[in-house]
Amino acid sequence: MKIYGYENEDSDLVSLQEMSLQVSVDELKELSRFITHTINLMEEHGDKFGDEHFSDFIKSTKHPDIIITR
């Protein structure tokens, strides 16, 4: 597993050693549903799976986006 991120909108993509999430129980449940959804898509599409965005899944841009890719 590799983790990447941006410090801000103007920064370059960097490899991260660690990631911390500050979430409520409800947000964590929604994230868990997103991960399960993405697992199903990855299993269904195999090597043709591209990526899945948390913001698309919850239909909101209020939070930083989480993108899962193969």
PyMOL Python script that loads the backbone (N, CA, C, O; Angstrom):
from pymol import cmd

cmd.read_pdbstr("""\
ATOM      1  N   MET A   1       0.851  -1.172   0.000  1.00  0.00           N
ATOM      2  CA  MET A   1       0.000   0.000   0.000  1.00  0.00           C
ATOM      3  C   MET A   1       0.895   1.233   0.000  1.00  0.00           C
ATOM      4  O   MET A   1       1.917   1.285   0.684  1.00  0.00           O
ATOM      5  N   LYS A   2       0.488   2.204  -0.772  1.00  0.00           N
ATOM      6  CA  LYS A   2       1.176   3.491  -0.797  1.00  0.00           C
ATOM      7  C   LYS A   2       0.147   4.574  -0.512  1.00  0.00           C
ATOM      8  O   LYS A   2      -1.010   4.460  -0.917  1.00  0.00           O
ATOM      9  N   ILE A   3       0.561   5.611   0.175  1.00  0.00           N
ATOM     10  CA  ILE A   3      -0.313   6.724   0.510  1.00  0.00           C
ATOM     11  C   ILE A   3       0.293   7.989  -0.084  1.00  0.00           C
ATOM     12  O   ILE A   3       1.480   8.263   0.090  1.00  0.00           O
ATOM     13  N   TYR A   4      -0.535   8.755  -0.785  1.00  0.00           N
ATOM     14  CA  TYR A   4      -0.096  10.008  -1.395  1.00  0.00           C
ATOM     15  C   TYR A   4      -1.045  11.115  -0.961  1.00  0.00           C
ATOM     16  O   TYR A   4      -2.182  10.855  -0.567  1.00  0.00           O
ATOM     17  N   GLY A   5      -0.569  12.344  -1.038  1.00  0.00           N
ATOM     18  CA  GLY A   5      -1.436  13.452  -0.689  1.00  0.00           C
ATOM     19  C   GLY A   5      -0.851  14.784  -1.110  1.00  0.00           C
ATOM     20  O   GLY A   5       0.285  14.875  -1.576  1.00  0.00           O
ATOM     21  N   TYR A   6      -1.662  15.812  -0.933  1.00  0.00           N
ATOM     22  CA  TYR A   6      -1.290  17.195  -1.226  1.00  0.00           C
ATOM     23  C   TYR A   6      -1.364  17.991   0.066  1.00  0.00           C
ATOM     24  O   TYR A   6      -2.299  17.830   0.850  1.00  0.00           O
ATOM     25  N   GLU A   7      -0.384  18.844   0.284  1.00  0.00           N
ATOM     26  CA  GLU A   7      -0.436  19.709   1.460  1.00  0.00           C
ATOM     27  C   GLU A   7      -1.533  20.758   1.301  1.00  0.00           C
ATOM     28  O   GLU A   7      -2.232  21.091   2.258  1.00  0.00           O
ATOM     29  N   ASN A   8      -1.676  21.277   0.075  1.00  0.00           N
ATOM     30  CA  ASN A   8      -2.729  22.238  -0.240  1.00  0.00           C
ATOM     31  C   ASN A   8      -2.985  22.188  -1.743  1.00  0.00           C
ATOM     32  O   ASN A   8      -2.362  21.400  -2.454  1.00  0.00           O
ATOM     33  N   GLU A   9      -3.890  23.018  -2.224  1.00  0.00           N
ATOM     34  CA  GLU A   9      -4.272  22.987  -3.638  1.00  0.00           C
ATOM     35  C   GLU A   9      -3.126  23.322  -4.583  1.00  0.00           C
ATOM     36  O   GLU A   9      -3.142  22.905  -5.741  1.00  0.00           O
ATOM     37  N   ASP A  10      -2.127  24.072  -4.108  1.00  0.00           N
ATOM     38  CA  ASP A  10      -1.019  24.507  -4.958  1.00  0.00           C
ATOM     39  C   ASP A  10       0.215  23.608  -4.869  1.00  0.00           C
ATOM     40  O   ASP A  10       1.194  23.840  -5.579  1.00  0.00           O
ATOM     41  N   SER A  11       0.183  22.605  -4.024  1.00  0.00           N
ATOM     42  CA  SER A  11       1.375  21.783  -3.820  1.00  0.00           C
ATOM     43  C   SER A  11       1.408  20.589  -4.769  1.00  0.00           C
ATOM     44  O   SER A  11       0.411  20.257  -5.409  1.00  0.00           O
ATOM     45  N   ASP A  12       2.562  19.957  -4.844  1.00  0.00           N
ATOM     46  CA  ASP A  12       2.742  18.755  -5.643  1.00  0.00           C
ATOM     47  C   ASP A  12       2.314  17.535  -4.843  1.00  0.00           C
ATOM     48  O   ASP A  12       2.306  17.553  -3.612  1.00  0.00           O
ATOM     49  N   LEU A  13       1.959  16.483  -5.555  1.00  0.00           N
ATOM     50  CA  LEU A  13       1.635  15.208  -4.932  1.00  0.00           C
ATOM     51  C   LEU A  13       2.892  14.644  -4.273  1.00  0.00           C
ATOM     52  O   LEU A  13       3.952  14.589  -4.896  1.00  0.00           O
ATOM     53  N   VAL A  14       2.772  14.225  -3.011  1.00  0.00           N
ATOM     54  CA  VAL A  14       3.921  13.669  -2.287  1.00  0.00           C
ATOM     55  C   VAL A  14       3.533  12.331  -1.659  1.00  0.00           C
ATOM     56  O   VAL A  14       2.368  12.091  -1.344  1.00  0.00           O
ATOM     57  N   SER A  15       4.515  11.483  -1.488  1.00  0.00           N
ATOM     58  CA  SER A  15       4.337  10.219  -0.796  1.00  0.00           C
ATOM     59  C   SER A  15       4.286  10.503   0.708  1.00  0.00           C
ATOM     60  O   SER A  15       5.106  11.260   1.227  1.00  0.00           O
ATOM     61  N   LEU A  16       3.339   9.905   1.394  1.00  0.00           N
ATOM     62  CA  LEU A  16       3.169  10.126   2.829  1.00  0.00           C
ATOM     63  C   LEU A  16       3.581   8.883   3.607  1.00  0.00           C
ATOM     64  O   LEU A  16       3.307   7.758   3.189  1.00  0.00           O
ATOM     65  N   GLN A  17       4.232   9.092   4.726  1.00  0.00           N
ATOM     66  CA  GLN A  17       4.632   7.996   5.606  1.00  0.00           C
ATOM     67  C   GLN A  17       3.459   7.581   6.505  1.00  0.00           C
ATOM     68  O   GLN A  17       3.349   6.423   6.910  1.00  0.00           O
ATOM     69  N   GLU A  18       2.597   8.541   6.804  1.00  0.00           N
ATOM     70  CA  GLU A  18       1.516   8.309   7.763  1.00  0.00           C
ATOM     71  C   GLU A  18       0.322   9.168   7.388  1.00  0.00           C
ATOM     72  O   GLU A  18       0.469  10.234   6.791  1.00  0.00           O
ATOM     73  N   MET A  19      -0.872   8.687   7.749  1.00  0.00           N
ATOM     74  CA  MET A  19      -2.096   9.435   7.489  1.00  0.00           C
ATOM     75  C   MET A  19      -2.949   9.375   8.758  1.00  0.00           C
ATOM     76  O   MET A  19      -3.100   8.312   9.360  1.00  0.00           O
ATOM     77  N   SER A  20      -3.498  10.505   9.156  1.00  0.00           N
ATOM     78  CA  SER A  20      -4.391  10.553  10.316  1.00  0.00           C
ATOM     79  C   SER A  20      -5.750  11.061   9.866  1.00  0.00           C
ATOM     80  O   SER A  20      -5.840  11.991   9.063  1.00  0.00           O
ATOM     81  N   LEU A  21      -6.801  10.452  10.381  1.00  0.00           N
ATOM     82  CA  LEU A  21      -8.165  10.891  10.079  1.00  0.00           C
ATOM     83  C   LEU A  21      -8.835  11.322  11.376  1.00  0.00           C
ATOM     84  O   LEU A  21      -8.879  10.561  12.343  1.00  0.00           O
ATOM     85  N   GLN A  22      -9.352  12.534  11.393  1.00  0.00           N
ATOM     86  CA  GLN A  22     -10.136  12.998  12.531  1.00  0.00           C
ATOM     87  C   GLN A  22     -11.587  12.943  12.084  1.00  0.00           C
ATOM     88  O   GLN A  22     -12.029  13.771  11.286  1.00  0.00           O
ATOM     89  N   VAL A  23     -12.332  11.966  12.599  1.00  0.00           N
ATOM     90  CA  VAL A  23     -13.683  11.701  12.116  1.00  0.00           C
ATOM     91  C   VAL A  23     -14.645  11.429  13.263  1.00  0.00           C
ATOM     92  O   VAL A  23     -14.247  11.040  14.361  1.00  0.00           O
ATOM     93  N   SER A  24     -15.921  11.647  12.974  1.00  0.00           N
ATOM     94  CA  SER A  24     -16.971  11.236  13.905  1.00  0.00           C
ATOM     95  C   SER A  24     -17.315   9.772  13.613  1.00  0.00           C
ATOM     96  O   SER A  24     -16.878   9.215  12.606  1.00  0.00           O
ATOM     97  N   VAL A  25     -18.084   9.170  14.482  1.00  0.00           N
ATOM     98  CA  VAL A  25     -18.528   7.789  14.276  1.00  0.00           C
ATOM     99  C   VAL A  25     -19.324   7.696  12.969  1.00  0.00           C
ATOM    100  O   VAL A  25     -19.128   6.761  12.193  1.00  0.00           O
ATOM    101  N   ASP A  26     -20.217   8.659  12.722  1.00  0.00           N
ATOM    102  CA  ASP A  26     -21.026   8.631  11.498  1.00  0.00           C
ATOM    103  C   ASP A  26     -20.154   8.769  10.247  1.00  0.00           C
ATOM    104  O   ASP A  26     -20.388   8.094   9.245  1.00  0.00           O
ATOM    105  N   GLU A  27     -19.152   9.644  10.311  1.00  0.00           N
ATOM    106  CA  GLU A  27     -18.249   9.794   9.161  1.00  0.00           C
ATOM    107  C   GLU A  27     -17.453   8.516   8.921  1.00  0.00           C
ATOM    108  O   GLU A  27     -17.233   8.123   7.775  1.00  0.00           O
ATOM    109  N   LEU A  28     -17.025   7.874   9.996  1.00  0.00           N
ATOM    110  CA  LEU A  28     -16.272   6.640   9.860  1.00  0.00           C
ATOM    111  C   LEU A  28     -17.151   5.521   9.286  1.00  0.00           C
ATOM    112  O   LEU A  28     -16.672   4.703   8.501  1.00  0.00           O
ATOM    113  N   LYS A  29     -18.407   5.481   9.664  1.00  0.00           N
ATOM    114  CA  LYS A  29     -19.340   4.499   9.091  1.00  0.00           C
ATOM    115  C   LYS A  29     -19.511   4.742   7.594  1.00  0.00           C
ATOM    116  O   LYS A  29     -19.536   3.793   6.810  1.00  0.00           O
ATOM    117  N   GLU A  30     -19.628   6.007   7.195  1.00  0.00           N
ATOM    118  CA  GLU A  30     -19.766   6.346   5.778  1.00  0.00           C
ATOM    119  C   GLU A  30     -18.494   5.962   5.016  1.00  0.00           C
ATOM    120  O   GLU A  30     -18.568   5.447   3.900  1.00  0.00           O
ATOM    121  N   LEU A  31     -17.343   6.210   5.613  1.00  0.00           N
ATOM    122  CA  LEU A  31     -16.078   5.822   5.000  1.00  0.00           C
ATOM    123  C   LEU A  31     -15.995   4.302   4.861  1.00  0.00           C
ATOM    124  O   LEU A  31     -15.502   3.799   3.851  1.00  0.00           O
ATOM    125  N   SER A  32     -16.464   3.580   5.850  1.00  0.00           N
ATOM    126  CA  SER A  32     -16.477   2.123   5.801  1.00  0.00           C
ATOM    127  C   SER A  32     -17.369   1.625   4.656  1.00  0.00           C
ATOM    128  O   SER A  32     -17.010   0.681   3.951  1.00  0.00           O
ATOM    129  N   ARG A  33     -18.523   2.260   4.477  1.00  0.00           N
ATOM    130  CA  ARG A  33     -19.413   1.889   3.361  1.00  0.00           C
ATOM    131  C   ARG A  33     -18.727   2.165   2.018  1.00  0.00           C
ATOM    132  O   ARG A  33     -18.851   1.378   1.079  1.00  0.00           O
ATOM    133  N   PHE A  34     -18.004   3.287   1.935  1.00  0.00           N
ATOM    134  CA  PHE A  34     -17.272   3.627   0.721  1.00  0.00           C
ATOM    135  C   PHE A  34     -16.197   2.575   0.420  1.00  0.00           C
ATOM    136  O   PHE A  34     -16.046   2.149  -0.726  1.00  0.00           O
ATOM    137  N   ILE A  35     -15.468   2.167   1.428  1.00  0.00           N
ATOM    138  CA  ILE A  35     -14.426   1.167   1.224  1.00  0.00           C
ATOM    139  C   ILE A  35     -15.033  -0.162   0.771  1.00  0.00           C
ATOM    140  O   ILE A  35     -14.511  -0.800  -0.144  1.00  0.00           O
ATOM    141  N   THR A  36     -16.114  -0.578   1.394  1.00  0.00           N
ATOM    142  CA  THR A  36     -16.795  -1.809   0.987  1.00  0.00           C
ATOM    143  C   THR A  36     -17.287  -1.706  -0.452  1.00  0.00           C
ATOM    144  O   THR A  36     -17.134  -2.648  -1.231  1.00  0.00           O
ATOM    145  N   HIS A  37     -17.872  -0.572  -0.807  1.00  0.00           N
ATOM    146  CA  HIS A  37     -18.332  -0.313  -2.177  1.00  0.00           C
ATOM    147  C   HIS A  37     -17.163  -0.429  -3.155  1.00  0.00           C
ATOM    148  O   HIS A  37     -17.294  -1.044  -4.214  1.00  0.00           O
ATOM    149  N   THR A  38     -16.035   0.155  -2.803  1.00  0.00           N
ATOM    150  CA  THR A  38     -14.866   0.145  -3.679  1.00  0.00           C
ATOM    151  C   THR A  38     -14.277  -1.257  -3.797  1.00  0.00           C
ATOM    152  O   THR A  38     -13.831  -1.645  -4.877  1.00  0.00           O
ATOM    153  N   ILE A  39     -14.267  -2.012  -2.725  1.00  0.00           N
ATOM    154  CA  ILE A  39     -13.819  -3.415  -2.783  1.00  0.00           C
ATOM    155  C   ILE A  39     -14.654  -4.174  -3.803  1.00  0.00           C
ATOM    156  O   ILE A  39     -14.116  -4.909  -4.630  1.00  0.00           O
ATOM    157  N   ASN A  40     -15.964  -3.997  -3.743  1.00  0.00           N
ATOM    158  CA  ASN A  40     -16.853  -4.685  -4.683  1.00  0.00           C
ATOM    159  C   ASN A  40     -16.547  -4.294  -6.130  1.00  0.00           C
ATOM    160  O   ASN A  40     -16.531  -5.150  -7.014  1.00  0.00           O
ATOM    161  N   LEU A  41     -16.305  -3.006  -6.370  1.00  0.00           N
ATOM    162  CA  LEU A  41     -15.969  -2.557  -7.725  1.00  0.00           C
ATOM    163  C   LEU A  41     -14.635  -3.143  -8.185  1.00  0.00           C
ATOM    164  O   LEU A  41     -14.505  -3.558  -9.337  1.00  0.00           O
ATOM    165  N   MET A  42     -13.654  -3.178  -7.302  1.00  0.00           N
ATOM    166  CA  MET A  42     -12.342  -3.734  -7.651  1.00  0.00           C
ATOM    167  C   MET A  42     -12.446  -5.218  -7.989  1.00  0.00           C
ATOM    168  O   MET A  42     -11.821  -5.690  -8.938  1.00  0.00           O
ATOM    169  N   GLU A  43     -13.233  -5.945  -7.215  1.00  0.00           N
ATOM    170  CA  GLU A  43     -13.418  -7.375  -7.483  1.00  0.00           C
ATOM    171  C   GLU A  43     -14.167  -7.586  -8.797  1.00  0.00           C
ATOM    172  O   GLU A  43     -13.847  -8.495  -9.563  1.00  0.00           O
ATOM    173  N   GLU A  44     -15.158  -6.746  -9.050  1.00  0.00           N
ATOM    174  CA  GLU A  44     -15.960  -6.867 -10.272  1.00  0.00           C
ATOM    175  C   GLU A  44     -15.160  -6.528 -11.529  1.00  0.00           C
ATOM    176  O   GLU A  44     -15.285  -7.215 -12.544  1.00  0.00           O
ATOM    177  N   HIS A  45     -14.342  -5.478 -11.472  1.00  0.00           N
ATOM    178  CA  HIS A  45     -13.653  -4.974 -12.669  1.00  0.00           C
ATOM    179  C   HIS A  45     -12.203  -5.430 -12.786  1.00  0.00           C
ATOM    180  O   HIS A  45     -11.589  -5.246 -13.837  1.00  0.00           O
ATOM    181  N   GLY A  46     -11.649  -6.013 -11.746  1.00  0.00           N
ATOM    182  CA  GLY A  46     -10.284  -6.530 -11.802  1.00  0.00           C
ATOM    183  C   GLY A  46      -9.286  -5.476 -12.240  1.00  0.00           C
ATOM    184  O   GLY A  46      -9.287  -4.357 -11.728  1.00  0.00           O
ATOM    185  N   ASP A  47      -8.434  -5.835 -13.190  1.00  0.00           N
ATOM    186  CA  ASP A  47      -7.389  -4.933 -13.670  1.00  0.00           C
ATOM    187  C   ASP A  47      -7.931  -3.705 -14.395  1.00  0.00           C
ATOM    188  O   ASP A  47      -7.192  -2.748 -14.625  1.00  0.00           O
ATOM    189  N   LYS A  48      -9.205  -3.723 -14.754  1.00  0.00           N
ATOM    190  CA  LYS A  48      -9.805  -2.577 -15.449  1.00  0.00           C
ATOM    191  C   LYS A  48     -10.318  -1.509 -14.482  1.00  0.00           C
ATOM    192  O   LYS A  48     -10.785  -0.452 -14.907  1.00  0.00           O
ATOM    193  N   PHE A  49     -10.226  -1.793 -13.176  1.00  0.00           N
ATOM    194  CA  PHE A  49     -10.638  -0.798 -12.180  1.00  0.00           C
ATOM    195  C   PHE A  49      -9.686   0.389 -12.232  1.00  0.00           C
ATOM    196  O   PHE A  49      -8.467   0.218 -12.239  1.00  0.00           O
ATOM    197  N   GLY A  50     -10.249   1.587 -12.269  1.00  0.00           N
ATOM    198  CA  GLY A  50      -9.427   2.796 -12.312  1.00  0.00           C
ATOM    199  C   GLY A  50      -9.289   3.420 -10.939  1.00  0.00           C
ATOM    200  O   GLY A  50      -8.285   3.215 -10.258  1.00  0.00           O
ATOM    201  N   ASP A  51     -10.294   4.182 -10.528  1.00  0.00           N
ATOM    202  CA  ASP A  51     -10.280   4.796  -9.207  1.00  0.00           C
ATOM    203  C   ASP A  51     -11.691   5.126  -8.783  1.00  0.00           C
ATOM    204  O   ASP A  51     -12.617   5.150  -9.594  1.00  0.00           O
ATOM    205  N   GLU A  52     -11.835   5.377  -7.507  1.00  0.00           N
ATOM    206  CA  GLU A  52     -13.137   5.726  -6.932  1.00  0.00           C
ATOM    207  C   GLU A  52     -12.909   6.855  -5.936  1.00  0.00           C
ATOM    208  O   GLU A  52     -11.974   6.818  -5.136  1.00  0.00           O
ATOM    209  N   HIS A  53     -13.785   7.866  -5.999  1.00  0.00           N
ATOM    210  CA  HIS A  53     -13.660   9.056  -5.155  1.00  0.00           C
ATOM    211  C   HIS A  53     -14.722   9.059  -4.063  1.00  0.00           C
ATOM    212  O   HIS A  53     -15.907   8.862  -4.330  1.00  0.00           O
ATOM    213  N   PHE A  54     -14.283   9.283  -2.842  1.00  0.00           N
ATOM    214  CA  PHE A  54     -15.209   9.379  -1.712  1.00  0.00           C
ATOM    215  C   PHE A  54     -16.206  10.514  -1.919  1.00  0.00           C
ATOM    216  O   PHE A  54     -17.385  10.369  -1.595  1.00  0.00           O
ATOM    217  N   SER A  55     -15.743  11.644  -2.457  1.00  0.00           N
ATOM    218  CA  SER A  55     -16.635  12.796  -2.673  1.00  0.00           C
ATOM    219  C   SER A  55     -17.764  12.454  -3.638  1.00  0.00           C
ATOM    220  O   SER A  55     -18.882  12.943  -3.477  1.00  0.00           O
ATOM    221  N   ASP A  56     -17.484  11.622  -4.636  1.00  0.00           N
ATOM    222  CA  ASP A  56     -18.540  11.177  -5.554  1.00  0.00           C
ATOM    223  C   ASP A  56     -19.512  10.237  -4.842  1.00  0.00           C
ATOM    224  O   ASP A  56     -20.723  10.299  -5.059  1.00  0.00           O
ATOM    225  N   PHE A  57     -18.972   9.374  -3.998  1.00  0.00           N
ATOM    226  CA  PHE A  57     -19.778   8.390  -3.274  1.00  0.00           C
ATOM    227  C   PHE A  57     -20.772   9.071  -2.338  1.00  0.00           C
ATOM    228  O   PHE A  57     -21.934   8.671  -2.262  1.00  0.00           O
ATOM    229  N   ILE A  58     -20.313  10.100  -1.627  1.00  0.00           N
ATOM    230  CA  ILE A  58     -21.202  10.786  -0.676  1.00  0.00           C
ATOM    231  C   ILE A  58     -21.881  12.003  -1.297  1.00  0.00           C
ATOM    232  O   ILE A  58     -22.696  12.670  -0.660  1.00  0.00           O
ATOM    233  N   LYS A  59     -21.528  12.283  -2.561  1.00  0.00           N
ATOM    234  CA  LYS A  59     -22.109  13.420  -3.301  1.00  0.00           C
ATOM    235  C   LYS A  59     -21.939  14.736  -2.539  1.00  0.00           C
ATOM    236  O   LYS A  59     -22.885  15.500  -2.348  1.00  0.00           O
ATOM    237  N   SER A  60     -20.690  14.970  -2.111  1.00  0.00           N
ATOM    238  CA  SER A  60     -20.380  16.182  -1.356  1.00  0.00           C
ATOM    239  C   SER A  60     -18.915  16.555  -1.559  1.00  0.00           C
ATOM    240  O   SER A  60     -18.051  15.690  -1.703  1.00  0.00           O
ATOM    241  N   THR A  61     -18.661  17.840  -1.568  1.00  0.00           N
ATOM    242  CA  THR A  61     -17.277  18.316  -1.630  1.00  0.00           C
ATOM    243  C   THR A  61     -16.909  19.078  -0.354  1.00  0.00           C
ATOM    244  O   THR A  61     -15.944  19.843  -0.338  1.00  0.00           O
ATOM    245  N   LYS A  62     -17.683  18.865   0.716  1.00  0.00           N
ATOM    246  CA  LYS A  62     -17.437  19.548   1.985  1.00  0.00           C
ATOM    247  C   LYS A  62     -16.160  19.067   2.667  1.00  0.00           C
ATOM    248  O   LYS A  62     -15.556  19.812   3.439  1.00  0.00           O
ATOM    249  N   HIS A  63     -15.746  17.844   2.395  1.00  0.00           N
ATOM    250  CA  HIS A  63     -14.605  17.238   3.068  1.00  0.00           C
ATOM    251  C   HIS A  63     -13.464  17.033   2.068  1.00  0.00           C
ATOM    252  O   HIS A  63     -13.699  17.013   0.859  1.00  0.00           O
ATOM    253  N   PRO A  64     -12.241  16.881   2.558  1.00  0.00           N
ATOM    254  CA  PRO A  64     -11.154  16.489   1.643  1.00  0.00           C
ATOM    255  C   PRO A  64     -11.511  15.164   0.969  1.00  0.00           C
ATOM    256  O   PRO A  64     -12.121  14.290   1.585  1.00  0.00           O
ATOM    257  N   ASP A  65     -11.133  15.025  -0.277  1.00  0.00           N
ATOM    258  CA  ASP A  65     -11.474  13.816  -1.020  1.00  0.00           C
ATOM    259  C   ASP A  65     -10.527  12.688  -0.668  1.00  0.00           C
ATOM    260  O   ASP A  65      -9.351  12.922  -0.392  1.00  0.00           O
ATOM    261  N   ILE A  66     -11.031  11.473  -0.676  1.00  0.00           N
ATOM    262  CA  ILE A  66     -10.231  10.271  -0.538  1.00  0.00           C
ATOM    263  C   ILE A  66     -10.399   9.508  -1.836  1.00  0.00           C
ATOM    264  O   ILE A  66     -11.525   9.223  -2.245  1.00  0.00           O
ATOM    265  N   ILE A  67      -9.306   9.176  -2.484  1.00  0.00           N
ATOM    266  CA  ILE A  67      -9.351   8.481  -3.761  1.00  0.00           C
ATOM    267  C   ILE A  67      -8.674   7.131  -3.584  1.00  0.00           C
ATOM    268  O   ILE A  67      -7.545   7.050  -3.100  1.00  0.00           O
ATOM    269  N   ILE A  68      -9.371   6.077  -3.979  1.00  0.00           N
ATOM    270  CA  ILE A  68      -8.788   4.728  -3.941  1.00  0.00           C
ATOM    271  C   ILE A  68      -8.513   4.304  -5.362  1.00  0.00           C
ATOM    272  O   ILE A  68      -9.393   4.345  -6.222  1.00  0.00           O
ATOM    273  N   THR A  69      -7.273   3.892  -5.602  1.00  0.00           N
ATOM    274  CA  THR A  69      -6.862   3.437  -6.919  1.00  0.00           C
ATOM    275  C   THR A  69      -6.107   2.121  -6.775  1.00  0.00           C
ATOM    276  O   THR A  69      -5.631   1.780  -5.692  1.00  0.00           O
ATOM    277  N   ARG A  70      -6.005   1.401  -7.860  1.00  0.00           N
ATOM    278  CA  ARG A  70      -5.314   0.115  -7.836  1.00  0.00           C
ATOM    279  C   ARG A  70      -3.837   0.311  -7.944  1.00  0.00           C
ATOM    280  O   ARG A  70      -3.083  -0.662  -7.941  1.00  0.00           O
TER     281      ARG A  70
END
""", "prot")
cmd.dss("prot")
cmd.show_as("cartoon", "prot")
cmd.util.cbc("prot")
cmd.orient("prot")
